[in-house]
Amino acid sequence: MIDSGSPRNAPAEAMHGLIALDGTPPSEILRRGREQVRQYGGRVVHGDVVSAESAAPSADGDLRFTVTLADGRRITARRVLVATGLKDVLPEVPGLAKHWGHSVVHCPYCHGWEVRDEPIGILATGPASIGPALLFRQLTEDLTYFTHGTDLDEDTRARFAARGIRVIDTPVTEIVDDADGALAGVRLADGQVVARRVLAVVPQMQARTQGLEGLGLPVQDLPNVGRALASGPDGTTEVPGVWVAGNVTDPVAQVGASAAAGALAGIDINKKLAIADTDAALQGIAEGSPQGPQKDLESRKSQPVTCSSHGQSSDSARPPRPPQELLMPYLANTPVEKMTRPYARRWWALLVLCLSLLITVMANTSLIVAAPT
């Protein structure tokens, strides 16, 4: 797991919307997630990706990718899961950015309960701000909509009036703080200050794709939302061997939805790797090399799979298992609870749980997950 350590939700004090973990600080989610990845034999690599691209296939024709980090390290992978999240682009209003994630919020389902009954302002960025205004109105009776240069038709104005939402068309010039540095209101172009304790803003959401250009992943423009990587079922992309999950492909997904997408991608990756392993084993037999399957399987048991949380191989004292025993759980479609063989069980747990569910639960932290070489 390659982690740059710059998750989207870092400014927030707590994560919401995920049962049993509601109210947990994002930093704590990251800590737990990294720890659990390591417990399953996963390896967490801290760094920034500067390039990722397809590499020459293996001797048996399996896919390979090369990921290069800013410090020059290079990682070879069989499959890649991109979960880099997105960047929120805020309006250029002086004083706004420093309150982001605290008294400047964007999602009523992520932060709404925490700001209920406060004087709230909607700083409009376009048509996408209209819906949130109606949602935040459910949380407070004191709601002001600042059009800030955006159009608002008469029908919408009538709907706002029916709900008691005040509309101000004078542009906002800056955010005003109180003596303690807390958000106190907004200053308008005519000099008037409108007292507010909370501002809701719909930012432009831009998928984090820096360093991924070499993969050739298609990007799609989402009206009134931003840009994201295109994906199909289970996070598949048009590029064989590359999956995407979380806000990098679904900008409006909350943590729970992103985690679910990561789990589906992990399952699909695991299935594809199992098929590739079986194809390689059959190829080895067809070529008349009895040791072919065993040698291939052993070569695929890389550090992310065999290293324990203590940094030592947990399989070091175990004799090699015959290929048919390693492959049988996949060939027979054995249910997870019956996959008792350690190697098969770790593959399943590592790829499905660690490399996707736990990683995407980190609220779309900036990272790329590479399957074992």
VOBA-1610 file (N, C-alpha, C; in pm, whole numbers, padded with zeros to 5 digits, always signed):
BEGIN
Met+00084-00118+00000Met+00000+00000+00000Met+00088+00123+00000Ile+00071+00208-00100Ile+00150+00329-00109Ile+00064+00444-00058Asp+00108+00510+00047Asp+00029+00611+00115Asp+00107+00741+00124Ser+00051+00848+00067Ser+00119+00978+00073Ser+00093+01049+00205Gly-00003+00997+00284Gly-00030+01057+00414Gly-00105+01188+00408Ser-00181+01211+00300Ser-00256+01337+00288Ser-00402+01308+00252Pro-00477+01251+00346Pro-00617+01217+00316Pro-00703+01340+00296Arg-00808+01326+00219Arg-00898+01437+00191Arg-00959+01494+00318Asn-00993+01406+00412Asn-01066+01452+00531Asn-00974+01489+00647Ala-00847+01512+00620Ala-00753+01547+00727Ala-00796+01670+00807Pro-00856+01775+00745Pro-00894+01892+00825Pro-01009+01865+00922Ala-01087+01760+00899Ala-01204+01734+00983Ala-01165+01679+01119Glu-01242+01714+01220Glu-01214+01665+01355Glu-01261+01522+01373Ala-01364+01482+01300Ala-01420+01348+01316Ala-01484+01302+01187Met-01493+01171+01172Met-01558+01111+01056Met-01698+01069+01097His-01795+01090+01008His-01934+01055+01038His-01993+00973+00924Gly-02103+00908+00955Gly-02175+00834+00851Gly-02135+00690+00836Leu-02050+00638+00923Leu-02012+00497+00917Leu-02041+00434+01052Ile-02139+00346+01055Ile-02184+00289+01181Ile-02069+00222+01256Ala-02071+00237+01387Ala-01972+00182+01481Ala-01842+00263+01483Leu-01818+00347+01382Leu-01699+00431+01381Leu-01734+00579+01377Asp-01862+00612+01391Asp-01906+00751+01385Asp-01837+00833+01494Gly-01785+00949+01454Gly-01719+01037+01549Gly-01571+01009+01569Thr-01518+00910+01500Thr-01376+00877+01514Thr-01290+00975+01434Pro-01183+01028+01491Pro-01095+01119+01416Pro-01034+01050+01294Pro-01022+01118+01181Pro-00962+01056+01063Pro-00822+01000+01089Ser-00744+01070+01171Ser-00609+01022+01200Ser-00611+00887+01271Glu-00712+00866+01355Glu-00724+00738+01425Glu-00765+00627+01329Ile-00853+00659+01233Ile-00891+00561+01132Ile-00769+00519+01052Leu-00687+00616+01016Leu-00564+00585+00943Leu-00472+00495+01025Arg-00455+00529+01151Arg-00366+00450+01236Arg-00414+00305+01246Arg-00542+00288+01272Arg-00597+00153+01284Arg-00585+00077+01153Gly-00616+00147+01044Gly-00611+00081+00914Gly-00472+00033+00878Arg-00373+00118+00898Arg-00236+00077+00867Arg-00192-00039+00955Glu-00230-00035+01081Glu-00193-00142+01174Glu-00255-00274+01131Gln-00380-00271+01090Gln-00447-00394+01050Gln-00394-00447+00917Val-00356-00357+00826Val-00293-00401+00702Val-00166-00480+00734Arg-00086-00427+00825Arg+00039-00496+00862Arg+00012-00629+00930Gln-00094-00638+01009Gln-00127-00762+01077Gln-00156-00875+00979Tyr-00205-00839+00862Tyr-00234-00940+00761Tyr-00117-00962+00665Gly-00002-00907+00699Gly+00114-00927+00613Gly+00131-00820+00507Gly+00047-00720+00508Gly+00061-00613+00411Gly+00175-00520+00444Arg+00223-00449+00345Arg+00335-00358+00363Arg+00289-00217+00330Val+00305-00124+00423Val+00267+00015+00402Val+00391+00094+00363Val+00387+00153+00246Val+00499+00232+00195Val+00457+00378+00193His+00529+00463+00264His+00498+00606+00266His+00575+00676+00155Gly+00502+00751+00073Gly+00567+00821-00036Gly+00465+00876-00135Asp+00515+00959-00227Asp+00431+01017-00331Asp+00462+00950-00464Val+00359+00912-00534Val+00375+00848-00665Val+00398+00955-00771Val+00505+00940-00849Val+00532+01034-00957Val+00502+00973-01094Ser+00497+00840-01099Ser+00460+00775-01225Ser+00411+00634-01199Ala+00318+00589-01282Ala+00268+00452-01278Ala+00238+00413-01421Glu+00288+00299-01463Glu+00270+00260-01602Glu+00280+00109-01617Ser+00230+00060-01729Ser+00239-00082-01759Ser+00385-00119-01784Ala+00420-00241-01746Ala+00555-00291-01767Ala+00548-00418-01851Ala+00664-00471-01887Ala+00668-00594-01964Ala+00604-00706-01884Pro+00523-00791-01948Pro+00458-00901-01875Pro+00559-01002-01824Ser+00514-01086-01732Ser+00600-01191-01678Ser+00623-01298-01785Ala+00708-01395-01753Ala+00740-01501-01847Ala+00617-01580-01889Asp+00518-01591-01798Asp+00397-01666-01831Asp+00287-01577-01889Gly+00321-01449-01917Gly+00225-01361-01981Gly+00137-01281-01888Asp+00162-01290-01757Asp+00080-01216-01662Asp+00116-01068-01664Leu+00018-00984-01629Leu+00038-00840-01631Leu+00141-00794-01528Arg+00207-00684-01558Arg+00299-00621-01465Arg+00287-00469-01478Phe+00307-00401-01365Phe+00305-00256-01361Phe+00425-00207-01280Thr+00473-00088-01314Thr+00582-00026-01239Thr+00534+00106-01182Val+00551+00122-01052Val+00513+00245-00983Val+00640+00309-00928Thr+00664+00434-00962Thr+00784+00505-00918Thr+00746+00612-00818Leu+00821+00618-00707Leu+00795+00716-00602Leu+00889+00836-00617Ala+00854+00944-00547Ala+00929+01068-00559Ala+01075+01052-00515Asp+01102+00959-00423Asp+01240+00939-00376Asp+01318+00842-00463Gly+01259+00798-00575Gly+01330+00711-00667Gly+01299+00564-00652Arg+01233+00524-00546Arg+01198+00384-00529Arg+01102+00339-00637Arg+01116+00213-00679Arg+01028+00158-00783Arg+00965+00030-00730Ile+00837+00016-00752Ile+00761-00100-00705Ile+00697-00167-00825Thr+00714-00298-00835Thr+00651-00376-00942Thr+00529-00446-00887Ala+00421-00441-00961Ala+00295-00499-00914Ala+00227-00580-01024Arg+00147-00676-00983Arg+00067-00754-01078Arg-00063-00682-01110Arg-00122-00618-01012Arg-00246-00545-01031Arg-00239-00416-00949Val-00319-00317-00985Val-00316-00188-00917Val-00458-00144-00884Leu-00478-00103-00760Leu-00604-00042-00718Leu-00576+00104-00684Val-00640+00195-00756Val-00621+00338-00734Val-00730+00388-00640Ala-00690+00441-00525Ala-00784+00497-00428Ala-00728+00629-00377Thr-00694+00715-00472Thr-00625+00840-00439Thr-00720+00950-00394Gly-00851+00928-00404Gly-00946+01027-00358Gly-00951+01149-00448Leu-00983+01264-00390Leu-00997+01385-00470Leu-00950+01507-00393Lys-00944+01618-00464Lys-00907+01746-00406Lys-01028+01839-00413Asp-01061+01903-00300Asp-01170+01999-00296Asp-01116+02137-00333Val-01172+02195-00439Val-01130+02328-00483Val-01234+02429-00435Leu-01194+02513-00340Leu-01285+02610-00278Leu-01290+02741-00355Pro-01398+02817-00340Pro-01402+02952-00400Pro-01291+03038-00341Glu-01240+03129-00421Glu-01131+03215-00375Glu-01187+03334-00298Val-01227+03307-00176Val-01278+03410-00085Val-01181+03420+00032Pro-01122+03534+00056Pro-01025+03547+00167Pro-01083+03499+00300Gly-01004+03415+00369Gly-01043+03367+00500Gly-01126+03241+00498Leu-01166+03194+00381Leu-01254+03077+00374Leu-01179+02947+00401Ala-01065+02929+00337Ala-00994+02801+00341Ala-00952+02761+00482Lys-00916+02857+00567Lys-00865+02820+00700Lys-00973+02759+00789His-01100+02778+00754His-01209+02721+00833His-01262+02591+00772Trp-01201+02548+00661Trp-01249+02428+00591Trp-01239+02305+00681Gly-01348+02231+00687Gly-01351+02111+00770Gly-01395+02136+00912His-01418+02263+00947His-01462+02298+01082His-01594+02376+01074Ser-01585+02506+01058Ser-01707+02587+01044Ser-01742+02614+00898Val-01658+02572+00807Val-01691+02570+00665Val-01703+02424+00624Val-01825+02385+00589Val-01854+02244+00562Val-01913+02231+00421His-01932+02107+00378His-01985+02089+00243His-02099+01990+00234Cys-02115+01902+00333Cys-02211+01792+00320Cys-02301+01784+00443Pro-02432+01797+00426Pro-02522+01788+00543Pro-02523+01650+00606Tyr-02489+01548+00528Tyr-02487+01413+00582Tyr-02355+01381+00652Cys-02253+01459+00623Cys-02122+01439+00687Cys-02107+01525+00812His-02160+01647+00808His-02138+01740+00918His-02265+01805+00971Gly-02379+01776+00908Gly-02501+01850+00939Gly-02545+01846+01083Trp-02543+01730+01143Trp-02589+01717+01281Trp-02506+01802+01376Glu-02379+01813+01349Glu-02287+01886+01436Glu-02311+02038+01429Val-02372+02086+01321Val-02394+02231+01308Val-02542+02267+01316Arg-02623+02175+01362Arg-02767+02200+01370Arg-02797+02320+01462Asp-02903+02392+01426Asp-02954+02507+01503Asp-02861+02628+01502Glu-02752+02622+01427Glu-02663+02737+01415Glu-02711+02828+01302Pro-02673+02957+01304Pro-02697+03043+01188Pro-02605+02998+01074Ile-02663+02943+00968Ile-02585+02884+00859Ile-02601+02967+00733Gly-02492+02981+00660Gly-02495+03047+00530Gly-02454+02950+00421Ile-02520+02958+00306Ile-02482+02880+00189Ile-02407+02973+00095Leu-02280+02948+00073Leu-02203+03028-00022Leu-02210+02957-00156Ala-02295+03006-00245Ala-02323+02936-00370Ala-02203+02936-00464Thr-02186+02822-00530Thr-02082+02809-00633Thr-02143+02774-00769Gly-02275+02759-00774Gly-02343+02722-00897Gly-02473+02649-00867Pro-02538+02590-00968Pro-02663+02520-00948Pro-02655+02406-00845Ala-02536+02348-00828Ala-02521+02238-00733Ala-02542+02281-00589Ser-02545+02412-00563Ser-02563+02461-00426Ser-02710+02468-00385Ile-02802+02457-00480Ile-02944+02470-00450Ile-02995+02354-00365Gly-02961+02233-00404Gly-03005+02115-00329Gly-02958+02116-00184Pro-02830+02139-00159Pro-02782+02145-00021Pro-02852+02251+00063Ala-02894+02361-00001Ala-02964+02465+00076Ala-03093+02410+00136Leu-03167+02333+00058Leu-03290+02274+00109Leu-03261+02171+00219Leu-03149+02103+00208Leu-03113+02004+00310Leu-03069+02070+00440Phe-02987+02173+00430Phe-02943+02243+00551Phe-03059+02316+00619Arg-03160+02350+00541Arg-03278+02414+00602Arg-03348+02321+00700Gln-03332+02192+00682Gln-03389+02096+00776Gln-03317+02097+00910Leu-03198+02156+00911Leu-03116+02155+01032Leu-03119+02286+01108Thr-03167+02391+01046Thr-03170+02522+01111Thr-03284+02605+01054Glu-03336+02694+01138Glu-03437+02788+01091Glu-03375+02920+01047Asp-03245+02934+01067Asp-03174+03057+01032Asp-03075+03026+00920Leu-03123+03032+00797Leu-03041+02996+00681Leu-03043+03110+00579Thr-02924+03150+00535Thr-02910+03256+00435Thr-02834+03200+00315Tyr-02886+03228+00196Tyr-02825+03181+00071Tyr-02757+03299+00002Phe-02625+03295-00008Phe-02548+03399-00076Phe-02525+03354-00221Thr-02590+03420-00315Thr-02577+03377-00455Thr-02434+03395-00507His-02363+03495-00458His-02221+03516-00488His-02194+03513-00639Gly-02279+03582-00713Gly-02257+03593-00857Gly-02316+03481-00939Thr-02381+03383-00879Thr-02443+03274-00953Thr-02590+03307-00980Asp-02646+03243-01082Asp-02785+03268-01119Asp-02880+03189-01029Leu-02993+03250-01000Leu-03097+03185-00921Leu-03231+03225-00982Asp-03299+03129-01044Asp-03423+03163-01115Asp-03537+03192-01018Glu-03645+03246-01073Glu-03758+03288-00990Glu-03827+03170-00922Asp-03831+03056-00987Asp-03894+02939-00926Asp-03817+02896-00801Thr-03686+02895-00811Thr-03604+02858-00695Thr-03617+02960-00585Arg-03621+03087-00621Arg-03638+03192-00519Arg-03771+03175-00446Ala-03875+03137-00520Ala-04005+03115-00457Ala-04000+02996-00362Arg-03931+02892-00402Arg-03917+02774-00315Arg-03839+02808-00189Phe-03732+02886-00206Phe-03655+02929-00090Phe-03742+03014+00004Ala-03819+03105-00054Ala-03905+03192+00028Ala-04007+03110+00105Ala-04060+03007+00043Ala-04158+02921+00109Ala-04098+02850+00230Arg-03969+02829+00226Arg-03900+02760+00337Arg-03832+02859+00431Gly-03851+02987+00407Gly-03792+03087+00496Gly-03643+03104+00479Ile-03592+03075+00360Ile-03449+03091+00332Ile-03425+03230+00275Arg-03345+03308+00343Arg-03312+03443+00299Arg-03211+03437+00185Val-03232+03520+00081Val-03141+03523-00032Val-03073+03659-00038Ile-02939+03659-00048Ile-02860+03783-00062Ile-02780+03773-00191Asp-02801+03872-00278Asp-02734+03872-00409Asp-02603+03951-00409Thr-02581+04033-00310Thr-02456+04111-00304Thr-02338+04016-00287Pro-02234+04029-00369Pro-02119+03937-00360Pro-02051+03939-00223Val-01997+03824-00185Val-01919+03811-00061Val-01774+03845-00093Thr-01713+03928-00011Thr-01574+03970-00035Thr-01474+03904+00059Glu-01517+03868+00181Glu-01426+03803+00274Glu-01502+03740+00390Ile-01432+03651+00459Ile-01487+03588+00578Ile-01440+03668+00700Val-01530+03691+00793Val-01500+03770+00912Val-01490+03676+01033Asp-01384+03693+01114Asp-01364+03613+01234Asp-01391+03696+01358Asp-01419+03627+01469Asp-01433+03699+01596Asp-01296+03712+01663Ala-01293+03763+01785Ala-01167+03788+01855Ala-01089+03660+01882Asp-01160+03546+01888Asp-01094+03417+01914Asp-01056+03343+01786Gly-01082+03404+01672Gly-01047+03341+01546Gly-01154+03252+01488Ala-01269+03243+01553Ala-01378+03161+01502Ala-01456+03237+01396Leu-01520+03165+01306Leu-01597+03228+01200Leu-01715+03304+01262Ala-01728+03431+01224Ala-01833+03515+01281Ala-01932+03564+01176Gly-01894+03560+01048Gly-01984+03607+00945Gly-01912+03630+00814Val-01982+03697+00720Val-01924+03728+00590Val-01940+03878+00564Arg-01842+03935+00498Arg-01849+04075+00459Arg-01890+04082+00312Leu-01988+04166+00284Leu-02037+04182+00148Leu-01964+04297+00077Ala-01986+04305-00052Ala-01918+04407-00133Ala-01958+04548-00092Asp-02077+04564-00033Asp-02120+04697+00011Asp-02074+04730+00153Gly-01992+04641+00212Gly-01939+04664+00346Gly-02020+04603+00458Gln-02141+04560+00429Gln-02225+04500+00533Gln-02168+04366+00578Val-02177+04338+00707Val-02135+04209+00761Val-02260+04132+00804Val-02275+04012+00750Val-02387+03925+00783Val-02336+03818+00880Ala-02388+03820+01001Ala-02341+03725+01103Ala-02379+03582+01066Arg-02281+03492+01068Arg-02301+03347+01045Arg-02199+03273+01130Arg-02238+03157+01180Arg-02145+03073+01254Arg-02091+02958+01169Val-02166+02927+01064Val-02129+02815+00977Val-02154+02855+00832Leu-02066+02814+00743Leu-02087+02831+00600Leu-02081+02695+00532Ala-02175+02671+00442Ala-02174+02549+00363Ala-02137+02584+00219Val-02041+02511+00166Val-01989+02538+00032Val-01982+02407-00045Val-02027+02408-00170Val-02009+02292-00258Val-01885+02318-00342Pro-01773+02254-00311Pro-01650+02280-00385Pro-01650+02206-00519Gln-01561+02246-00606Gln-01533+02166-00725Gln-01447+02048-00681Met-01485+01929-00723Met-01416+01808-00680Met-01332+01753-00795Gln-01201+01751-00777Gln-01109+01709-00881Gln-01036+01582-00837Ala-01052+01476-00915Ala-00985+01350-00884Ala-00834+01369-00880Arg-00771+01306-00782Arg-00626+01313-00772Arg-00565+01212-00870Thr-00514+01263-00979Thr-00460+01175-01083Thr-00313+01204-01113Gln-00251+01292-01036Gln-00110+01323-01059Gln-00026+01196-01047Gly+00059+01174-01145Gly+00145+01057-01146Gly+00082+00934-01208Leu-00047+00941-01239Leu-00117+00824-01295Leu-00134+00834-01446Glu-00084+00940-01506Glu-00106+00963-01649Glu-00059+00846-01734Gly+00050+00781-01693Gly+00105+00671-01771Gly+00015+00549-01781Leu-00084+00540-01694Leu-00177+00427-01699Leu-00283+00446-01807Gly-00302+00569-01851Gly-00401+00594-01956Gly-00545+00576-01911Leu-00574+00607-01785Leu-00710+00590-01733Leu-00801+00702-01786Pro-00920+00667-01836Pro-01010+00771-01888Pro-01069+00855-01776Val-01079+00986-01803Val-01134+01082-01707Val-01268+01130-01759Gln-01366+01144-01670Gln-01498+01193-01710Gln-01532+01321-01635Asp-01599+01412-01707Asp-01648+01536-01647Asp-01788+01513-01593Leu-01810+01546-01466Leu-01940+01529-01402Leu-02004+01667-01387Pro-02116+01693-01452Pro-02180+01825-01446Pro-02206+01872-01304Asn-02165+01995-01276Asn-02187+02060-01146Asn-02113+01991-01031Val-02027+01898-01062Val-01954+01825-00956Val-01804+01841-00973Gly-01750+01796-01088Gly-01606+01803-01109Gly-01560+01698-01206Arg-01442+01644-01183Arg-01381+01543-01271Arg-01344+01421-01190Ala-01365+01303-01252Ala-01336+01177-01183Ala-01290+01073-01285Leu-01226+00968-01235Leu-01186+00857-01323Leu-01307+00770-01353Ala-01321+00733-01479Ala-01433+00648-01520Ala-01411+00506-01472Ser-01519+00439-01434Ser-01507+00301-01387Ser-01632+00222-01423Gly-01617+00090-01421Gly-01728-00001-01447Gly-01761-00081-01324Pro-01827-00196-01341Pro-01863-00279-01226Pro-01741-00321-01144Asp-01754-00319-01014Asp-01648-00361-00921Asp-01521-00278-00935Gly-01535-00156-00986Gly-01419-00068-00996Gly-01328-00095-01113Thr-01372-00178-01207Thr-01289-00207-01325Thr-01274-00082-01411Thr-01166-00078-01489Thr-01143+00033-01581Thr-01115-00024-01720Glu-01098+00065-01816Glu-01066+00022-01951Glu-00923-00031-01961Val-00844-00009-01859Val-00706-00056-01858Val-00700-00190-01785Pro-00669-00299-01853Pro-00662-00430-01787Pro-00563-00427-01670Gly-00607-00481-01558Gly-00520-00489-01442Gly-00525-00369-01349Val-00609-00269-01381Val-00617-00149-01297Val-00762-00128-01253Trp-00782-00110-01123Trp-00912-00085-01064Trp-00910+00052-00995Val-01027+00110-00975Val-01038+00236-00902Val-01152+00223-00801Ala-01139+00294-00689Ala-01243+00288-00585Ala-01242+00416-00503Gly-01360+00453-00452Gly-01369+00569-00364Gly-01394+00697-00441Asn-01360+00810-00379Asn-01389+00941-00436Asn-01315+00970-00566Val-01212+00895-00599Val-01141+00918-00724Val-01229+00887-00843Thr-01331+00803-00823Thr-01425+00769-00930Thr-01568+00808-00897Asp-01600+00823-00767Asp-01735+00861-00723Asp-01721+00975-00623Pro-01717+01099-00670Pro-01685+01213-00584Pro-01781+01233-00467Val-01906+01194-00481Val-02004+01221-00375Val-02019+01106-00277Ala-01943+00999-00295Ala-01954+00883-00206Ala-01900+00916-00067Gln-01977+00877+00036Gln-01927+00891+00172Gln-01833+00776+00204Val-01784+00774+00328Val-01685+00674+00366Val-01740+00532+00351Gly-01865+00511+00396Gly-01922+00377+00389Gly-01934+00326+00246Ala-01982+00413+00156Ala-01994+00374+00015Ala-01858+00349-00048Ser-01761+00431-00011Ser-01626+00413-00065Ser-01565+00282-00016Ala-01590+00250+00110Ala-01538+00124+00165Ala-01600+00005+00094Ala-01730+00013+00068Ala-01798-00096-00003Ala-01742-00112-00143Ala-01716+00001-00211Ala-01657-00005-00345Ala-01519-00068-00341Gly-01442-00036-00237Gly-01310-00095-00223Gly-01316-00245-00201Ala-01415-00290-00123Ala-01430-00433-00098Ala-01464-00507-00226Leu-01555-00451-00307Leu-01592-00514-00433Leu-01472-00521-00528Ala-01395-00413-00533Ala-01276-00413-00617Ala-01176-00518-00570Gly-01157-00529-00439Gly-01063-00627-00385Gly-01103-00769-00417Ile-01232-00798-00408Ile-01280-00932-00442Ile-01252-00962-00589Asp-01280-00865-00676Asp-01259-00886-00819Asp-01111-00904-00850Ile-01025-00826-00785Ile-00881-00842-00805Ile-00836-00981-00763Asn-00886-01026-00649Asn-00847-01158-00600Asn-00889-01269-00697Lys-01009-01256-00751Lys-01056-01356-00848Lys-00966-01359-00971Lys-00932-01239-01020Lys-00848-01234-01140Lys-00709-01291-01114Leu-00655-01268-00995Leu-00524-01324-00961Leu-00531-01476-00949Ala-00640-01527-00893Ala-00656-01672-00881Ala-00661-01737-01019Ile-00732-01673-01111Ile-00740-01726-01247Ile-00604-01721-01314Ala-00531-01610-01293Ala-00398-01599-01353Ala-00303-01704-01298Asp-00312-01731-01167Asp-00228-01835-01108Asp-00260-01972-01166Thr-00388-01998-01186Thr-00430-02127-01243Thr-00383-02140-01387Asp-00397-02031-01464Asp-00349-02034-01603Asp-00200-02063-01608Ala-00123-02000-01517Ala+00022-02021-01515Ala+00055-02165-01477Ala-00022-02222-01383Ala+00002-02361-01343Ala-00024-02456-01458Leu-00133-02434-01529Leu-00164-02520-01643Leu-00061-02504-01754Gln-00013-02381-01774Gln+00089-02358-01875Gln+00217-02433-01841Gly+00251-02434-01711Gly+00370-02505-01669Gly+00359-02654-01694Ile+00240-02709-01669Ile+00219-02852-01694Ile+00225-02881-01843Ala+00164-02793-01924Ala+00163-02813-02069Ala+00303-02808-02127Glu+00389-02731-02064Glu+00527-02720-02114Glu+00614-02835-02066Gly+00554-02926-01988Gly+00626-03045-01947Gly+00720-03026-01832Ser+00696-02924-01750Ser+00782-02899-01634Ser+00703-02928-01507Pro+00725-03043-01444Pro+00649-03076-01323Pro+00664-02972-01214Gln+00777-02902-01212Gln+00800-02802-01108Gln+00747-02664-01147Gly+00696-02655-01272Gly+00650-02525-01319Gly+00547-02460-01230Pro+00436-02528-01197Pro+00334-02465-01113Pro+00385-02426-00976Gln+00464-02521-00915Gln+00514-02491-00781Gln+00607-02371-00784Lys+00696-02368-00883Lys+00791-02257-00891Lys+00718-02126-00913Asp+00614-02130-00998Asp+00539-02007-01025Asp+00468-01958-00901Leu+00406-02049-00829Leu+00333-02008-00710Leu+00425-01952-00604Glu+00540-02017-00586Glu+00634-01970-00485Glu+00686-01831-00522Ser+00705-01805-00652Ser+00756-01674-00693Ser+00656-01563-00670Arg+00527-01600-00660Arg+00424-01499-00642Arg+00398-01469-00495Lys+00456-01545-00405Lys+00437-01520-00262Lys+00537-01414-00217Ser+00505-01289-00246Ser+00598-01179-00219Ser+00587-01132-00076Gln+00668-01033-00040Gln+00670-00982+00096Gln+00534-00937+00148Pro+00453-00867+00067Pro+00323-00826+00122Pro+00238-00942+00168Val+00264-01063+00116Val+00184-01178+00157Val+00249-01254+00271Thr+00382-01272+00267Thr+00446-01361+00362Thr+00499-01294+00488Cys+00513-01163+00487Cys+00568-01096+00605Cys+00463-01081+00713Ser+00498-01118+00834Ser+00408-01097+00946Ser+00426-00957+00999Ser+00348-00925+01103Ser+00357-00790+01160Ser+00489-00768+01232His+00565-00874+01254His+00696-00860+01321His+00810-00852+01220Gly+00775-00849+01091Gly+00877-00834+00989Gly+00949-00963+00956Gln+00901-01079+01005Gln+00962-01207+00974Gln+00862-01292+00900Ser+00913-01381+00816Ser+00825-01465+00737Ser+00750-01561+00827Ser+00617-01556+00821Ser+00536-01645+00904Ser+00532-01785+00848Asp+00582-01804+00725Asp+00582-01936+00663Asp+00722-01996+00658Ser+00818-01933+00727Ser+00958-01975+00712Ser+00982-02118+00758Ala+00903-02165+00856Ala+00927-02299+00909Ala+00836-02403+00844Arg+00755-02362+00748Arg+00661-02455+00689Arg+00716-02511+00559Pro+00701-02641+00534Pro+00748-02699+00408Pro+00661-02649+00293Pro+00715-02642+00172Pro+00635-02599+00056Pro+00513-02688+00038Arg+00404-02630+00001Arg+00283-02707-00024Arg+00272-02736-00173Pro+00220-02851-00210Pro+00205-02883-00352Pro+00108-02788-00418Pro+00127-02761-00547Pro+00042-02663-00616Pro-00104-02696-00613Gln-00140-02824-00623Gln-00282-02857-00624Gln-00349-02820-00492Glu-00273-02824-00381Glu-00331-02788-00252Glu-00350-02638-00242Leu-00255-02562-00300Leu-00266-02417-00297Leu-00378-02367-00388Leu-00401-02434-00497Leu-00498-02389-00595Leu-00638-02441-00570Met-00653-02550-00496Met-00783-02613-00480Met-00892-02521-00428Pro-00866-02433-00328Pro-00975-02346-00281Pro-01033-02260-00392Tyr-00948-02218-00486Tyr-00999-02133-00593Tyr-01065-02217-00702Leu-01004-02330-00736Leu-01057-02412-00843Leu-01193-02470-00807Ala-01213-02497-00679Ala-01337-02559-00635Ala-01439-02458-00587Asn-01406-02329-00597Asn-01497-02223-00550Asn-01539-02247-00406Thr-01443-02286-00324Thr-01474-02315-00184Thr-01515-02189-00111Pro-01622-02192-00028Pro-01662-02074+00049Pro-01550-02026+00140Val-01555-01897+00174Val-01448-01836+00253Val-01427-01910+00384Glu-01537-01948+00451Glu-01521-02009+00582Glu-01454-02146+00577Lys-01448-02206+00457Lys-01384-02337+00446Lys-01242-02328+00393Met-01198-02208+00364Met-01063-02191+00311Met-00964-02188+00427Thr-00932-02300+00481Thr-00853-02308+00604Thr-00704-02311+00578Arg-00664-02330+00456Arg-00520-02337+00429Arg-00461-02197+00446Pro-00353-02182+00520Pro-00301-02049+00554Pro-00273-01962+00433Tyr-00211-02018+00329Tyr-00175-01935+00213Tyr-00300-01879+00146Ala-00397-01967+00120Ala-00520-01921+00055Ala-00593-01821+00143Arg-00597-01847+00272Arg-00669-01758+00362Arg-00604-01620+00365Arg-00471-01613+00368Arg-00404-01484+00371Arg-00425-01408+00241Trp-00421-01480+00127Trp-00447-01412+00000Trp-00582-01343+00005Trp-00682-01419+00048Trp-00818-01364+00050Trp-00826-01245+00145Ala-00777-01264+00266Ala-00789-01158+00366Ala-00709-01035+00326Leu-00588-01056+00276Leu-00502-00944+00243Leu-00562-00860+00131Leu-00604-00926+00023Leu-00652-00852-00093Leu-00788-00790-00070Val-00878-00866-00010Val-01014-00817+00006Val-01026-00721+00123Leu-00974-00760+00239Leu-00990-00678+00359Leu-00892-00564+00364Cys-00763-00595+00355Cys-00662-00492+00376Cys-00646-00398+00258Leu-00628-00455+00139Leu-00595-00371+00025Leu-00712-00292-00029Ser-00833-00319+00019Ser-00944-00241-00034Ser-01035-00189+00074Leu-01100-00275+00151Leu-01197-00226+00250Leu-01132-00133+00350Leu-01024-00179+00416Leu-00962-00095+00517Leu-00899+00030+00458Ile-00842+00015+00339Ile-00775+00129+00279Ile-00876+00236+00239Thr-00987+00195+00179Thr-01084+00293+00136Thr-01162+00348+00254Val-01169+00274+00364Val-01232+00326+00485Val-01157+00448+00536Met-01030+00460+00499Met-00950+00573+00545Met-00998+00704+00483Ala-01124+00707+00440Ala-01185+00828+00385Ala-01110+00878+00264Asn-01076+00783+00175Asn-01015+00817+00047Asn-00882+00889+00065Thr-00798+00832+00145Thr-00666+00887+00162Thr-00590+00878+00029Ser-00491+00964+00012Ser-00419+00969-00114Ser-00323+00853-00122Leu-00358+00751-00197Leu-00272+00634-00207Leu-00304+00553-00330Ile-00211+00464-00362Ile-00233+00363-00464Ile-00204+00230-00401Val-00285+00133-00426Val-00263+00000-00370Val-00216-00091-00481Ala-00102-00153-00462Ala-00049-00245-00562Ala-00056-00386-00511Ala-00114-00477-00589Ala-00121-00616-00549Ala+00019-00675-00547Pro+00041-00785-00474Pro+00174-00844-00463Pro+00230-00883-00599Thr+00361-00873-00611Thr+00426-00913-00736Thr+00433-01064-00742
//
